[in-house]
């Protein structure tokens, strides 16, 4: 939701901290920006670019959060890690279709993807496991072969969610908006269902 409310700055590659060049400037920024002040002042004034984005930030502050209308959990074992780019492509297609929905029907929906990769970057960095042998420990880098639990824990979990902005005023209106959102991304949801969960 916060990402949605700061989309313009993200698209412009505008970074909040780029103008601070010294450690002292960074310390001062963090000291002056407690959680509440950061949301109510800094984000609205410096990150949210459009009137719509500023309104969304105010809604979030007032706990008028987006409502989740869809969630998919995809669990990939190591042999399926190569499918992650396909999942990312499906998510981008969902984003494109949801943006069109704003223009055509005034329905504000957004998706996000959360990824939890148990042994992130294990293909790039060495993972050492301490194994007790007699009264000492030995470090091994063949962690996948140490035991079945290490092998089974090597997975990538992706959560793809779609949220609807609370612009509806009744449950009937909500259900209609949800139906349109789901209808709009039906093809992509069907593709996501093919992945293991």
trRosetta pair geometry for C-beta under 8 A, 3 or more apart (Angstrom, degrees):
i j d omega theta_ij theta_ji phi_ij phi_ji
1 4 5.6 -47 -149 30 32 113
1 5 6.5 25 151 -14 62 107
1 56 7.1 -160 176 171 85 112
1 60 5.8 148 131 -94 126 122
1 65 6.4 -92 -70 -152 168 77
1 66 4.9 -171 -95 1 114 117
1 110 7.4 143 -96 65 48 141
1 163 6.6 -76 -73 109 89 162
2 5 5.6 -59 -148 41 34 110
2 6 6.3 8 158 1 68 113
2 43 7.7 -69 -153 -149 102 148
2 57 7.8 62 -126 -105 70 79
2 60 6.7 86 -78 -128 75 170
3 6 6.2 -75 -145 50 28 93
3 7 6.9 65 151 -72 63 75
3 10 7.2 29 -163 -43 78 156
3 110 7.7 169 85 164 97 143
3 112 6.8 119 45 -100 143 115
4 7 5.9 -10 -157 -41 34 113
4 53 8.0 -167 128 -120 61 81
4 56 6.4 -114 105 172 99 161
4 66 7.7 75 28 -50 153 148
4 110 4.4 -79 -90 -84 132 169
4 165 7.9 -152 130 -71 155 111
5 43 7.7 42 118 162 121 121
5 48 5.6 -34 159 -104 90 109
5 53 4.8 123 -169 -160 61 76
5 54 7.9 128 -169 -60 102 17
5 56 3.9 -153 -100 96 106 123
5 57 5.0 136 174 -58 146 76
5 60 6.8 -89 -30 -14 158 136
6 9 5.1 -43 179 42 84 115
6 10 5.9 92 121 -28 84 100
6 43 7.1 -82 -78 -161 118 98
6 47 4.8 -22 -125 153 115 111
6 48 6.0 -84 -93 -82 67 60
6 49 7.9 96 -147 -6 50 85
6 53 6.5 111 -78 -164 33 129
7 10 5.5 -61 -149 38 33 114
7 11 6.2 32 157 -19 70 106
7 53 6.9 -147 31 -98 81 122
8 11 5.8 -54 -147 37 30 110
8 12 6.3 18 156 -8 64 111
8 48 7.8 76 41 -163 112 39
8 49 3.7 -98 88 43 139 135
8 50 5.7 129 -29 -18 150 98
8 53 6.2 -102 9 -39 113 153
9 12 5.8 -64 -146 47 31 105
9 14 4.1 -87 -161 63 82 117
9 47 5.1 -75 -9 -163 165 66
9 48 7.6 -78 -18 -79 121 18
9 49 5.6 164 -49 -35 80 113
10 13 7.4 27 180 -79 33 33
10 14 7.5 -76 -55 43 21 77
12 49 7.7 98 6 -65 137 158
14 18 7.9 -118 -170 13 51 135
14 47 7.6 171 106 -129 117 62
15 18 4.2 99 79 -35 106 108
16 42 7.6 62 -152 163 132 113
16 46 6.3 89 -127 124 92 124
16 47 6.0 -28 -80 -78 112 108
17 20 5.3 -53 -168 33 72 113
17 26 6.9 40 -156 -113 117 93
17 29 7.0 144 -116 113 89 169
20 25 3.9 -175 -153 121 94 118
20 26 5.0 127 140 -69 141 67
20 29 5.8 -72 -76 -28 154 140
21 25 6.2 57 43 30 53 150
22 25 4.7 101 57 3 79 100
22 26 7.2 -144 98 -1 46 86
23 26 5.6 -56 -152 39 36 112
23 27 6.2 37 151 -21 69 105
24 27 5.6 -52 -145 36 31 112
24 28 6.3 33 154 -19 64 106
25 28 5.7 -53 -148 37 30 113
25 29 6.4 35 152 -23 63 103
26 29 5.6 -50 -149 32 32 114
26 30 6.5 24 157 -11 66 106
27 30 6.1 -60 -149 41 30 105
27 31 6.1 30 154 -21 66 111
28 31 5.6 -55 -141 38 29 113
28 32 6.1 20 161 -13 65 112
29 32 6.2 -67 -148 42 24 104
29 33 6.0 -5 163 1 64 122
30 33 6.1 -71 -133 49 27 97
32 37 7.2 -111 150 117 61 148
33 37 5.6 -143 -141 94 46 107
33 38 4.3 73 178 -80 99 92
33 42 5.4 5 -123 -26 120 154
34 37 4.9 79 52 19 78 106
34 38 6.6 -140 88 -15 32 93
35 38 5.8 -59 -148 31 22 114
35 39 6.7 10 161 -8 61 107
36 39 6.2 -62 -152 40 30 103
36 40 5.8 4 164 0 69 118
37 40 6.2 -66 -130 50 26 96
37 41 5.2 -22 -175 25 68 120
37 42 6.7 61 135 -11 75 101
38 41 7.2 -58 -106 54 8 80
38 42 4.9 -38 -145 41 49 126
38 43 6.3 60 152 -26 66 97
39 42 7.6 10 -23 50 13 84
39 43 5.4 -13 -135 19 37 132
39 44 7.7 57 158 -25 45 93
39 57 6.7 180 -175 -174 80 102
39 60 7.3 -120 -163 100 126 111
39 61 5.6 153 139 -90 124 102
40 43 7.8 64 6 40 13 97
40 44 6.7 -19 174 -2 29 127
40 61 6.0 90 -86 -118 82 148
41 44 6.3 -78 -149 41 13 104
41 45 5.9 -11 171 0 59 120
42 45 6.3 -68 -136 46 21 98
42 46 5.5 -31 -175 27 63 118
42 47 7.2 44 137 -6 73 104
43 46 7.0 -71 -114 54 14 79
43 47 4.8 -44 -149 43 58 121
43 48 5.9 57 150 -18 75 100
43 57 5.6 178 116 -136 118 142
44 47 7.8 9 -21 48 12 79
44 48 5.4 -24 -128 37 38 126
44 54 5.3 73 -148 -137 86 90
44 57 5.3 -168 -83 96 83 152
44 58 7.4 61 -100 -55 126 82
45 48 8.0 50 5 46 16 88
48 53 3.9 -176 -159 125 91 107
48 54 4.6 139 126 -75 136 60
48 56 7.5 -174 -129 56 131 93
48 57 5.2 -96 -57 -23 152 136
49 53 5.8 50 44 40 57 150
50 53 4.6 100 53 5 79 100
50 54 7.0 -142 95 -3 44 86
51 54 5.7 -56 -151 37 32 112
51 55 6.4 35 150 -22 65 106
52 55 5.7 -54 -150 34 30 113
52 56 6.6 32 152 -21 64 103
53 56 5.6 -51 -150 32 34 113
53 57 6.7 37 151 -20 64 101
54 57 5.7 -50 -153 32 34 113
54 58 6.7 35 149 -17 64 104
55 58 5.6 -54 -152 37 35 112
55 59 6.4 38 149 -21 66 103
56 59 5.5 -51 -149 35 34 114
56 60 6.5 37 151 -20 65 102
56 165 7.1 -74 -115 -126 104 128
57 60 5.7 -53 -151 34 33 112
57 61 6.5 36 150 -21 65 103
58 61 5.6 -50 -148 33 34 114
58 62 6.4 19 155 -5 65 110
59 62 5.9 -66 -148 49 30 102
59 64 4.0 -80 -171 73 86 113
59 65 7.8 159 138 -72 94 26
59 165 7.8 57 110 -160 165 98
59 166 7.2 176 -175 54 133 104
60 63 7.6 37 -177 -80 33 23
60 64 7.1 -87 -66 59 25 67
60 65 6.6 63 -121 -96 66 66
64 166 5.3 -129 173 62 92 137
65 166 7.2 76 79 -17 33 127
66 110 7.0 -61 -137 42 165 105
66 163 3.7 60 135 162 130 124
66 164 6.1 158 -170 70 88 32
66 165 5.3 -50 -110 -92 92 46
66 166 6.6 -155 -112 -22 36 81
67 163 6.5 146 70 -159 31 76
67 164 5.1 -27 63 61 88 92
67 166 6.0 96 -18 -75 102 88
67 174 7.2 -10 71 -149 160 121
68 71 6.2 18 173 -49 128 105
68 161 5.7 -50 -136 -171 109 117
68 162 7.2 111 -157 77 63 48
68 163 5.4 -45 -93 -99 52 76
68 164 7.9 153 -108 15 6 77
69 109 7.2 -48 29 -133 136 121
69 162 5.3 -52 64 98 91 97
69 163 6.8 140 8 -123 83 22
69 164 5.0 59 -29 -19 126 112
69 178 4.7 -169 -139 -131 130 97
69 181 5.7 67 99 85 157 145
69 182 6.9 -126 147 -55 119 96
70 160 8.0 -21 120 116 100 83
70 161 6.5 161 90 -155 64 48
70 162 4.1 25 47 36 107 108
70 181 7.6 -151 -13 124 120 117
70 182 6.7 145 -63 -98 127 90
70 185 7.8 -136 30 81 168 132
70 189 6.8 -87 -161 -107 146 125
71 159 6.6 -17 -163 -169 95 94
71 160 7.3 155 -153 83 45 51
71 161 4.9 -5 -103 -105 77 84
71 162 7.8 -141 -63 23 46 66
72 159 7.3 158 80 -155 50 46
72 160 4.7 -6 56 57 101 97
72 161 7.8 -167 23 -72 63 45
72 189 7.2 -175 -56 -140 135 74
72 192 4.6 5 -176 150 169 136
72 193 7.4 -107 -129 -72 126 56
72 195 7.9 83 161 59 121 115
72 197 7.2 -105 -174 -101 72 123
73 157 6.7 -13 -169 -168 90 98
73 158 7.5 158 -155 83 43 51
73 159 5.6 -13 -103 -102 71 75
73 197 5.0 94 85 -152 81 97
74 87 6.3 -156 70 -117 165 143
74 157 7.1 156 81 -155 52 48
74 158 4.5 -8 58 58 105 98
74 159 7.9 -170 22 -75 72 30
74 160 7.2 31 -4 -2 111 103
74 192 6.8 -106 -63 -166 121 87
74 195 4.3 3 -133 118 115 135
74 196 6.8 95 -158 72 66 53
74 197 6.1 -62 -100 -94 39 69
75 155 5.9 -1 -172 176 86 133
75 156 7.6 154 -156 80 42 48
75 157 5.3 -10 -104 -104 72 80
75 196 5.5 -72 67 111 79 97
75 197 6.0 97 10 -155 94 24
76 80 3.7 -132 -157 96 98 117
76 81 5.9 141 132 -76 129 45
76 83 6.1 -165 -114 55 142 114
76 84 7.1 -125 33 -62 165 83
76 155 6.3 156 80 -163 48 77
76 156 4.6 -14 61 60 104 96
76 157 7.7 -171 23 -76 69 35
76 158 7.5 30 -3 -1 108 101
76 195 7.3 -47 -70 -172 93 112
76 196 6.9 133 -87 54 49 107
77 80 5.5 84 52 15 61 103
77 154 7.2 63 -161 95 67 81
77 155 5.6 -46 -102 -106 46 88
77 196 8.0 5 -7 62 86 152
78 81 5.8 -20 -158 -21 42 115
78 154 5.1 9 -56 123 110 118
78 155 7.4 -92 -42 -89 61 47
80 83 5.0 -28 179 14 81 122
80 156 7.6 -139 91 45 93 109
80 195 7.9 122 -179 -151 140 94
80 196 7.2 -125 -64 24 173 118
81 84 6.0 -14 -176 -17 55 113
81 156 5.8 107 -109 -4 81 139
82 85 7.6 -36 175 20 51 99
83 86 5.1 -52 -166 37 65 118
83 87 6.2 68 138 -24 82 99
83 195 6.9 159 142 -117 145 114
84 87 5.6 -55 -150 35 36 112
84 88 6.4 38 153 -20 68 104
84 115 7.7 54 -143 -127 118 140
84 156 6.4 -49 -79 134 118 158
84 158 7.3 155 -126 -54 82 137
85 88 5.4 -51 -146 36 36 115
85 89 6.4 41 153 -23 66 102
86 89 5.6 -51 -151 33 33 114
86 90 6.6 36 150 -20 64 101
87 90 5.7 -50 -151 33 34 113
87 91 6.5 36 150 -19 64 104
87 113 7.6 137 140 -143 103 142
87 158 5.7 90 153 87 154 172
87 160 7.4 -145 -179 -51 103 132
87 192 7.5 79 -132 -114 86 85
87 195 6.9 34 -89 -70 112 161
88 91 5.6 -53 -150 35 33 114
88 92 6.5 35 151 -20 65 103
88 113 7.2 -174 -109 89 64 173
89 92 5.6 -51 -149 34 33 112
89 93 6.5 36 152 -20 64 103
90 93 5.7 -54 -153 35 33 113
90 94 6.6 38 148 -22 65 102
90 160 7.8 -30 102 -115 110 166
90 188 5.1 142 -171 -155 92 98
90 191 5.4 -156 -118 98 134 133
90 192 6.1 158 143 -66 154 89
91 94 5.5 -49 -152 32 35 115
91 95 6.6 39 149 -21 64 101
91 111 6.1 -158 -158 120 83 135
91 113 4.9 -26 -123 -49 159 135
91 160 5.8 -138 -96 -125 105 123
92 95 5.5 -48 -151 32 36 115
92 96 6.5 38 151 -21 65 102
93 96 5.6 -50 -149 33 34 113
93 97 6.5 30 154 -14 65 106
93 188 5.5 180 94 -91 115 130
94 97 5.9 -61 -150 40 30 108
94 98 6.2 28 155 -19 67 109
94 111 4.8 32 118 -11 127 161
94 160 7.6 120 18 179 164 125
94 162 7.0 -116 175 -87 132 113
94 185 5.0 42 -128 -132 87 134
94 188 5.0 -166 -71 119 90 166
95 98 5.8 -58 -145 37 28 109
95 99 6.5 33 155 -23 64 103
95 110 7.7 23 -122 -150 79 62
95 111 5.8 -113 -73 43 73 109
96 99 5.9 -53 -153 30 29 112
96 100 6.9 29 150 -17 62 104
97 100 5.7 -53 -154 33 36 113
97 101 6.6 43 147 -27 65 103
97 184 5.1 158 156 156 117 103
97 185 5.5 152 88 -82 144 82
97 188 7.4 -160 17 -9 146 136
98 101 5.3 -47 -152 27 39 119
98 102 7.2 48 149 -25 63 93
98 109 4.7 -113 -149 88 113 93
98 110 6.2 146 139 -96 150 33
98 111 6.3 173 -15 -14 154 95
98 162 7.3 -168 -87 -142 138 108
98 181 7.2 27 -114 -140 92 92
98 184 7.0 120 -84 115 54 140
98 185 7.1 -2 -58 -55 87 124
99 102 5.8 -44 -162 21 38 114
99 103 7.2 29 147 -9 64 103
100 103 5.8 -59 -157 40 40 108
100 104 5.9 21 155 -9 75 114
100 184 7.8 -179 76 -159 103 129
101 104 6.0 -60 -132 47 29 100
101 105 5.5 -31 -172 38 69 108
101 107 4.9 -51 151 67 106 104
101 109 6.1 -5 86 32 142 109
101 180 6.9 138 -148 137 121 108
101 181 6.7 72 -166 -103 168 66
101 184 5.4 -23 -75 -109 126 168
102 105 7.6 -71 -111 58 9 67
102 106 6.7 31 -165 -126 47 22
102 107 6.5 -113 -90 69 45 48
102 108 5.7 52 -108 -95 101 59
102 109 7.7 -151 -61 28 84 64
105 180 6.1 -132 134 164 174 155
106 167 7.7 -119 145 116 94 156
107 164 7.3 -43 -179 -141 96 98
107 167 7.8 -163 -130 54 47 128
107 177 5.2 165 -129 -149 119 97
107 180 5.9 174 -33 93 168 132
107 181 6.4 -143 145 -65 140 91
108 164 7.2 111 87 -164 64 54
108 165 3.6 -8 93 22 117 133
108 167 6.0 96 26 -11 112 131
109 162 6.0 16 175 178 113 99
109 163 6.6 170 -155 87 66 45
109 164 5.0 -26 -101 -100 89 64
109 165 7.0 -131 -75 0 39 78
109 177 7.8 167 -58 163 113 101
109 181 4.7 129 -78 -118 167 126
110 162 7.3 170 88 -152 32 59
110 163 5.5 -16 62 60 81 94
110 165 7.6 64 -2 -44 100 92
111 160 6.5 3 -176 -175 115 87
111 161 6.5 164 -153 87 66 46
111 162 4.8 -32 -95 -97 84 71
111 163 7.4 162 -94 15 32 72
112 160 7.5 -178 89 -146 42 49
112 161 5.5 -7 55 57 83 94
112 163 7.4 18 1 -4 101 112
113 158 6.1 -14 -168 -168 99 102
113 159 7.0 159 -154 80 48 52
113 160 5.1 -11 -103 -100 83 76
113 161 7.9 176 -81 20 38 67
114 158 7.1 153 80 -156 49 50
114 159 4.4 -3 55 54 100 104
114 161 7.7 21 1 1 101 108
115 156 6.6 -13 -166 -173 99 95
115 157 7.2 154 -155 83 49 51
115 158 5.1 -14 -102 -102 78 76
115 159 7.8 -158 -71 23 36 67
116 156 7.3 163 85 -157 49 48
116 157 4.6 -7 59 59 99 100
116 158 8.0 -170 25 -74 64 35
117 120 4.2 102 89 -82 111 81
117 155 7.9 -145 -141 108 50 40
117 156 4.6 -6 -107 -112 81 87
117 157 7.9 -167 -73 27 39 60
118 153 5.3 -175 179 153 160 82
118 154 5.9 -142 71 -120 128 32
118 155 5.6 63 -6 48 124 60
118 156 7.4 -118 5 -74 77 45
119 122 3.9 19 140 -43 111 134
119 127 6.1 -42 -155 -63 117 158
119 143 7.9 165 -119 95 149 142
119 153 7.7 95 -33 115 103 92
119 154 5.5 -28 13 -120 125 82
121 124 4.6 -57 -169 48 85 110
121 125 5.0 37 132 13 107 107
122 125 6.8 -71 -116 62 28 74
122 127 5.3 -23 -128 -22 96 127
122 154 7.5 -70 35 -132 163 110
126 141 5.4 -42 -164 -132 105 122
127 141 6.8 127 71 -145 53 67
127 143 5.1 -46 103 -5 113 150
128 139 4.5 2 -176 -173 119 113
128 140 6.9 142 -154 66 66 32
128 141 5.7 -40 -97 -85 68 71
128 143 7.6 -174 -138 -59 12 114
129 139 7.0 147 70 -152 34 61
129 140 5.4 -29 61 62 88 86
129 141 7.9 156 16 -92 77 24
129 143 4.6 122 -19 -108 126 98
129 146 5.7 -64 88 -49 155 162
129 150 7.3 -41 -81 -106 159 149
130 137 4.4 4 -173 180 105 130
130 138 7.3 148 -152 72 57 30
130 139 5.6 -34 -93 -93 62 70
131 137 6.7 142 67 -157 32 73
131 138 5.5 -28 63 64 88 83
131 139 7.7 147 16 -103 77 20
131 140 5.6 15 -1 0 123 119
131 146 6.4 -153 -82 -137 128 121
132 136 7.5 166 -149 93 61 28
132 137 5.5 -44 -94 -97 57 74
133 136 6.3 -23 69 72 76 75
133 137 7.3 118 20 -124 73 25
133 138 5.3 8 13 -1 124 114
140 143 6.7 147 104 -70 93 58
140 146 6.4 141 85 -79 140 112
142 145 4.6 -18 146 35 108 115
142 146 7.0 145 102 -44 74 78
143 146 5.5 -31 -153 -3 43 120
143 150 5.3 -136 159 178 83 146
144 150 6.0 -154 -117 118 31 109
144 151 5.2 77 -165 -93 75 80
144 154 6.6 -8 -108 -31 98 151
145 151 7.8 61 -77 -64 29 111
146 150 5.2 54 58 11 102 150
147 150 5.3 99 62 5 75 98
147 151 7.3 -142 103 0 42 91
148 151 5.5 -59 -150 41 39 113
148 152 5.9 33 156 -16 73 109
149 152 5.8 -54 -139 42 30 108
149 153 6.0 32 159 -24 64 110
150 153 5.8 -56 -143 35 28 111
150 154 7.0 38 154 -33 60 99
151 154 6.1 -50 -162 14 31 114
152 155 7.7 -12 162 -33 48 112
160 192 6.3 -110 54 -130 144 147
162 181 6.3 160 148 160 136 128
162 185 6.9 180 -87 47 155 157
164 168 7.7 15 141 -8 124 118
164 174 7.4 126 108 -150 149 81
164 177 5.8 117 -157 126 141 122
164 178 6.3 -83 -43 -84 157 73
164 181 6.2 -114 -84 -40 110 159
167 177 7.9 146 65 -103 91 161
168 173 4.0 171 -154 110 102 109
168 174 4.3 153 107 -71 163 68
168 177 5.6 -126 -66 1 127 142
169 173 5.8 44 45 35 62 154
170 173 4.7 97 55 7 80 101
170 174 6.9 -138 98 -5 43 87
171 174 5.3 -50 -145 37 36 117
171 175 6.3 38 156 -21 67 103
172 175 5.9 -53 -149 35 29 110
172 176 6.5 28 152 -17 62 107
173 176 5.8 -56 -150 36 31 112
173 177 6.4 30 153 -17 65 106
174 177 5.8 -59 -149 38 30 109
174 178 6.1 30 154 -19 66 108
175 178 5.6 -52 -143 38 30 114
175 179 6.3 37 154 -25 63 104
176 179 5.6 -50 -148 31 30 115
176 180 6.6 29 153 -17 62 104
177 180 5.8 -55 -152 36 32 110
177 181 6.4 33 151 -20 66 105
178 181 5.7 -54 -148 36 32 112
178 182 6.2 26 157 -14 67 109
179 182 6.0 -59 -145 41 27 107
179 183 6.0 28 155 -20 64 111
180 183 5.6 -54 -142 38 29 113
180 184 6.2 36 155 -27 63 106
181 184 5.7 -57 -152 30 28 114
181 185 6.7 -12 164 13 64 106
182 185 6.7 -75 -144 53 28 84
182 186 6.4 62 153 -74 64 80
182 189 7.1 -3 -155 -19 75 159
183 186 5.7 -13 -149 -35 31 116
185 188 4.7 -49 -175 45 86 115
185 189 5.7 92 123 -28 88 97
186 189 5.7 -58 -145 38 30 111
186 190 6.3 33 156 -21 66 105
187 190 5.8 -54 -152 34 29 113
187 191 6.7 30 149 -19 62 103
188 191 5.4 -49 -151 33 37 114
188 192 6.5 37 150 -20 66 102
189 192 5.6 -51 -148 35 35 112
189 193 6.6 43 151 -27 63 101
190 193 5.7 -48 -152 25 33 117
190 194 7.5 42 149 -28 58 97
191 194 6.0 -49 -169 16 39 116
192 195 6.0 -49 -168 20 49 111
